Amino acid sequence: MRTVQVRLSSDSYQIHIGSGLLEQTIQRLTEIGVSGKLVIITNPLVNKLYGQSLEQTLASNGFEVTTLEVPDGEEHKSLDTAGRLFQELSNAYAERTTPILALGGGVIGDLAGFVAATYQRGVPLVQIPTTLLAQVDSSIGGKVAVNHGQLKNNIGAFYQPRVVITDTGTLKTLDTGEFNNGLAEVIKSAVVRDAEFFAFIEENLDNIKSLDTDALEEVVFRSAKIKAEIVEKDEKDLGLRSILNYGHTVGHAIETASDFKTTHGEAVAIGMLVAGRISQRLGIMDKNELSRLKAVIARAGLPTSMPELNTERIIEAMRHDKKIAQGKIRFVLPRKIGEVFITDEVSPRLLEEVLAG
Ligand SMILES: NC(=O)c1ccc[n+]([C@@H]2O[C@H](COP(=O)([O-])OP(=O)(O)OC[C@H]3O[C@@H](n4cnc5c(N)ncnc54)[C@H](O)[C@@H]3O)[C@@H](O)[C@H]2O)c1
């Protein structure tokens, strides 16, 4: 087991990472003083795979467990679902001290986290992420939210978990597309902060893709550490934390312009390369570094070229993105692998040319 410490001014917590960690849930809960009544929020798929046996183990060790299921899918990360969960928590006599265990991917983590932040003004939250994206990204850093209207994650809070229990063994049941979504975020972490980690990915990508236990543990540990260090410096996303948007400005726009036919991971992969090409055209990123990035993305099974989309529609979608500052699109560009910078000085012409390939 590896442990990442997240040190924040008000709440500090640990992220435990390892294969088979779900079996140690009781020990991890005991360490943070949890006993008695608790609630698991999950979805039917993850419940069947991992929730039911977790509930049984907890129940046979004296915990009083209520499991609440939410249907699978981003569309259920909503105020309506949260409202239903508040009622179900109340029906189960959940109190201010009753912890919520968020067992699932980023959708469950964000939704259950939002419910934990607001039910009775906040109950203890335990994140148990089961997708690669959730293990390396969404379970860390305390952003919890639901979608409302046309906007994603626009109703939410910063609410840190008491502990994160990351069982990398759960990734064995994840389908390849979902795994690749997480892999795009892993590559992103390395490019923004850690050239040595990028070299590790280059060397070990085949083992990572074949879900080798040690390689997976190392990759999740290093990615989680990078995210934790950034969050420690900028918990409320007022500065540094925005470097984690690398690949996402163009990525979100591609997702929107493709009517979500391009997945999040695919779009972020293309977005990272577009940002790299812009940086190269500005004379900042070296051509060889860009080639290394492209090679890793391709070997990861992610796309390296633009889908057939209208360039105008992509730019329009970027203008509607919330990461826009005073009408200018803000980019996170790589200076080199392991270092990025933020700029809103990319000319519309250069952007168009790079998007057009
Ligand atoms: N809070 C943050 O900082 C943050 C950061 C990035 C993304 N997000 C959010 O995360 C969400 C996306 O998360 P996601 O990519 O994990 O998607 P997801 O939660 O929808 O999970 C993807 C799919 O995998 C299934 N699944 C989960 N674990 C599994 C397992 N071990 N085996 C088999 N199937 C499994 C789920 O049921 C689902 O069908 C979005 O809502 C996004 O806004 C939040």
The ligand as an SDF file (V2000), in Angstrom:
LIG
                    3D

 44 48  0  0  0  0  0  0  0  0999 V2000
  -14.3590   16.5750   -8.7940 N   0  0  0  0  0  0  0  0  0  0  0  0
  -13.3810   16.6790   -9.6550 C   0  0  0  0  0  0  0  0  0  0  0  0
  -12.3230   17.2730   -9.3610 O   0  0  0  0  0  0  0  0  0  0  0  0
  -13.5310   16.0510  -11.0070 C   0  0  0  0  0  0  0  0  0  0  0  0
  -12.4150   15.9400  -11.8670 C   0  0  0  0  0  0  0  0  0  0  0  0
  -12.5860   15.2880  -13.0860 C   0  0  0  0  0  0  0  0  0  0  0  0
  -13.8340   14.7660  -13.4240 C   0  0  0  0  0  0  0  0  0  0  0  0
  -14.8940   14.8990  -12.5900 N   0  0  0  0  0  0  0  0  0  0  0  0
  -16.2090   14.3400  -12.9140 C   0  0  0  0  0  0  0  0  0  0  0  0
  -16.0690   12.9240  -13.0010 O   0  0  0  0  0  0  0  0  0  0  0  0
  -17.1240   12.4160  -13.8050 C   0  0  0  0  0  0  0  0  0  0  0  0
  -16.5700   11.3460  -14.7240 C   0  0  0  0  0  0  0  0  0  0  0  0
  -16.0820   10.2950  -13.9300 O   0  0  0  0  0  0  0  0  0  0  0  0
  -15.7520    8.8470  -14.5380 P   0  0  0  0  0  0  0  0  0  0  0  0
  -14.9580    9.0140  -15.7720 O   0  0  0  0  0  0  0  0  0  0  0  0
  -15.2310    8.0250  -13.4320 O   0  0  0  0  0  0  0  0  0  0  0  0
  -17.1750    8.3290  -15.0450 O   0  0  0  0  0  0  0  0  0  0  0  0
  -18.3420    7.4980  -14.3250 P   0  0  0  0  0  0  0  0  0  0  0  0
  -18.4090    7.7680  -12.8940 O   0  0  0  0  0  0  0  0  0  0  0  0
  -19.5580    7.7020  -15.1550 O   0  0  0  0  0  0  0  0  0  0  0  0
  -17.8290    5.9870  -14.5220 O   0  0  0  0  0  0  0  0  0  0  0  0
  -17.7030    5.4690  -15.8230 C   0  0  0  0  0  0  0  0  0  0  0  0
  -18.3940    4.1180  -15.9550 C   0  0  0  0  0  0  0  0  0  0  0  0
  -17.6220    3.1180  -15.3010 O   0  0  0  0  0  0  0  0  0  0  0  0
  -18.4610    2.3410  -14.4530 C   0  0  0  0  0  0  0  0  0  0  0  0
  -17.5940    1.8380  -13.3960 N   0  0  0  0  0  0  0  0  0  0  0  0
  -17.1310    2.5090  -12.3190 C   0  0  0  0  0  0  0  0  0  0  0  0
  -16.2240    1.7360  -11.6750 N   0  0  0  0  0  0  0  0  0  0  0  0
  -16.1500    0.5690  -12.3350 C   0  0  0  0  0  0  0  0  0  0  0  0
  -15.3710   -0.6130  -12.1630 C   0  0  0  0  0  0  0  0  0  0  0  0
  -14.4480   -0.7170  -11.2090 N   0  0  0  0  0  0  0  0  0  0  0  0
  -15.5610   -1.6380  -13.0320 N   0  0  0  0  0  0  0  0  0  0  0  0
  -16.4510   -1.5240  -14.0450 C   0  0  0  0  0  0  0  0  0  0  0  0
  -17.1890   -0.4220  -14.2910 N   0  0  0  0  0  0  0  0  0  0  0  0
  -17.0260    0.6060  -13.4350 C   0  0  0  0  0  0  0  0  0  0  0  0
  -19.5470    3.2930  -14.0370 C   0  0  0  0  0  0  0  0  0  0  0  0
  -20.6800    2.5980  -13.5810 O   0  0  0  0  0  0  0  0  0  0  0  0
  -19.7820    4.0540  -15.3370 C   0  0  0  0  0  0  0  0  0  0  0  0
  -20.6250    3.3160  -16.1830 O   0  0  0  0  0  0  0  0  0  0  0  0
  -17.7340   13.6070  -14.5360 C   0  0  0  0  0  0  0  0  0  0  0  0
  -18.9910   13.8910  -13.9860 O   0  0  0  0  0  0  0  0  0  0  0  0
  -16.7550   14.7550  -14.2550 C   0  0  0  0  0  0  0  0  0  0  0  0
  -17.3990   16.0040  -14.1930 O   0  0  0  0  0  0  0  0  0  0  0  0
  -14.7530   15.5230  -11.3900 C   0  0  0  0  0  0  0  0  0  0  0  0
  1  2  1  0
  2  3  2  0
  2  4  1  0
  4  5  1  0
  4 44  2  0
  5  6  2  0
  6  7  1  0
  7  8  2  0
  8  9  1  0
  8 44  1  0
  9 10  1  0
  9 42  1  0
 10 11  1  0
 11 12  1  0
 11 40  1  0
 12 13  1  0
 13 14  1  0
 14 15  2  0
 14 16  1  0
 14 17  1  0
 17 18  1  0
 18 19  2  0
 18 20  1  0
 18 21  1  0
 21 22  1  0
 22 23  1  0
 23 24  1  0
 23 38  1  0
 24 25  1  0
 25 26  1  0
 25 36  1  0
 26 27  1  0
 26 35  1  0
 27 28  2  0
 28 29  1  0
 29 30  1  0
 29 35  2  0
 30 31  1  0
 30 32  2  0
 32 33  1  0
 33 34  2  0
 34 35  1  0
 36 37  1  0
 36 38  1  0
 38 39  1  0
 40 41  1  0
 40 42  1  0
 42 43  1  0
M  CHG  2   8   1  16  -1
M  END
$$$$
